[in-house]
Amino acid sequence: MNPINAIVFDFNGTLSDDEPVLCEIFIEMFAERGRPLSAQEYYDQLAGLSDPEIVLTWLGRDYPDVGGAVAERVQRYCDAVADGSTVHAHVREAVAYAAARVPLAICSGAARAEIEPVVASAGLAKFLHGIVSSDDVTDGKPHPEGYLKALGLFGDLDPGDVLAIDDTEAGVASAKAAGLLTFAKTGTLDPHRLAAADELIDRIDVELMRRVLG
């Protein structure tokens, strides 16, 4: 493994243990809009896509109020987890350990208004060089635009010297297409769907950071 000079974390399901929360919110919202969604369908077809893409994929490419649906999803999420409780102590410790050694960023398909309150409440904001959210890209994961923008936050680092950690098939594809070394965190999807990653991990903790950063 090349020396790691920066790390980019996905947010939902990676730093924040919240994929079940997201799943339940989308199930409720789409049922209210007359297009019921099951948990299996969410994980099979939607997990890892950007919020706008989830709405368009499930409600149709001609759905007239994508922005309104995304705003409602963000508000429901913030009402549920803005206290930072979905970012576990071992993740907070890992981020602090890593931030003392290399620059860090977040690349997420979620909206900035959803990410920032959780990051702040969990005490992680001070450790980040920046956040690339769905508000900052034209094309969400699996397109590499988000990870390429995150890479740009670090100056001119070689992509192969930057580690991405993501939990979905779309996220892994995005990071790999951007040229980043990519670890996939298991737990959201079946491991076989993450096979394109350079390594599978089951936990983000200080032990992992020590192994990759020294």
Solvent accessible surface area in square Angstrom, and as a share of the most:
residue,aa,sasa,rsa
1,M,138,0.62
2,N,87,0.45
3,P,104,0.65
4,I,11,0.06
5,N,58,0.30
6,A,0,0.00
7,I,0,0.00
8,V,0,0.00
9,F,0,0.00
10,D,9,0.04
11,F,1,0.00
12,N,16,0.08
13,G,6,0.06
14,T,3,0.02
15,L,3,0.01
16,S,0,0.00
17,D,77,0.40
18,D,0,0.00
19,E,9,0.04
20,P,87,0.55
21,V,41,0.24
22,L,8,0.04
23,C,7,0.04
24,E,88,0.40
25,I,11,0.06
26,F,2,0.01
27,I,41,0.21
28,E,73,0.33
29,M,0,0.00
30,F,0,0.00
31,A,54,0.42
32,E,115,0.51
33,R,74,0.27
34,G,63,0.61
35,R,107,0.39
36,P,95,0.60
37,L,9,0.05
38,S,51,0.33
39,A,47,0.37
40,Q,122,0.54
41,E,59,0.27
42,Y,3,0.01
43,Y,50,0.19
44,D,66,0.34
45,Q,99,0.44
46,L,0,0.00
47,A,9,0.07
48,G,17,0.16
49,L,35,0.18
50,S,9,0.06
51,D,7,0.04
52,P,47,0.29
53,E,52,0.23
54,I,6,0.03
55,V,1,0.00
56,L,36,0.18
57,T,55,0.32
58,W,11,0.04
59,L,29,0.14
60,G,25,0.24
61,R,157,0.57
62,D,125,0.65
63,Y,50,0.19
64,P,126,0.79
65,D,77,0.40
66,V,32,0.19
67,G,53,0.51
68,G,29,0.28
69,A,1,0.01
70,V,19,0.11
71,A,61,0.47
72,E,51,0.23
73,R,2,0.01
74,V,14,0.08
75,Q,103,0.46
76,R,62,0.23
77,Y,0,0.00
78,C,24,0.15
79,D,108,0.56
80,A,61,0.47
81,V,7,0.04
82,A,31,0.24
83,D,98,0.51
84,G,0,0.00
85,S,70,0.45
86,T,14,0.08
87,V,2,0.01
88,H,74,0.33
89,A,69,0.53
90,H,43,0.19
91,V,5,0.03
92,R,79,0.29
93,E,97,0.43
94,A,0,0.00
95,V,1,0.00
96,A,37,0.29
97,Y,35,0.13
98,A,0,0.00
99,A,31,0.24
100,A,82,0.64
101,R,119,0.43
102,V,18,0.10
103,P,36,0.23
104,L,0,0.00
105,A,0,0.00
106,I,0,0.00
107,C,2,0.01
108,S,7,0.04
109,G,14,0.13
110,A,2,0.01
111,A,9,0.07
112,R,75,0.27
113,A,64,0.49
114,E,0,0.00
115,I,0,0.00
116,E,76,0.34
117,P,48,0.30
118,V,0,0.00
119,V,3,0.02
120,A,64,0.49
121,S,57,0.37
122,A,6,0.04
123,G,34,0.33
124,L,2,0.01
125,A,55,0.43
126,K,161,0.68
127,F,51,0.21
128,L,27,0.14
129,H,118,0.53
130,G,18,0.17
131,I,24,0.12
132,V,8,0.04
133,S,0,0.00
134,S,16,0.11
135,D,96,0.50
136,D,47,0.24
137,V,31,0.18
138,T,122,0.71
139,D,63,0.33
140,G,24,0.23
141,K,11,0.05
142,P,69,0.44
143,H,82,0.37
144,P,29,0.18
145,E,32,0.14
146,G,7,0.07
147,Y,0,0.00
148,L,86,0.43
149,K,92,0.39
150,A,0,0.00
151,L,19,0.09
152,G,51,0.49
153,L,73,0.36
154,F,25,0.10
155,G,52,0.50
156,D,142,0.74
157,L,51,0.26
158,D,85,0.44
159,P,44,0.28
160,G,26,0.25
161,D,27,0.14
162,V,0,0.00
163,L,0,0.00
164,A,0,0.00
165,I,0,0.00
166,D,1,0.01
167,D,1,0.01
168,T,2,0.01
169,E,78,0.35
170,A,12,0.09
171,G,0,0.00
172,V,2,0.01
173,A,45,0.35
174,S,0,0.00
175,A,0,0.00
176,K,78,0.33
177,A,67,0.52
178,A,7,0.06
179,G,39,0.37
180,L,4,0.02
181,L,36,0.18
182,T,0,0.00
183,F,2,0.01
184,A,0,0.00
185,K,34,0.15
186,T,30,0.18
187,G,74,0.71
188,T,23,0.13
189,L,11,0.05
190,D,85,0.44
191,P,71,0.45
192,H,135,0.60
193,R,56,0.20
194,L,1,0.00
195,A,80,0.62
196,A,71,0.55
197,A,15,0.11
198,D,71,0.37
199,E,52,0.23
200,L,74,0.37
201,I,14,0.07
202,D,116,0.60
203,R,111,0.41
204,I,0,0.00
205,D,22,0.12
206,V,34,0.20
207,E,127,0.57
208,L,10,0.05
209,M,0,0.00
210,R,129,0.47
211,R,133,0.49
212,V,11,0.07
213,L,36,0.18
214,G,64,0.62
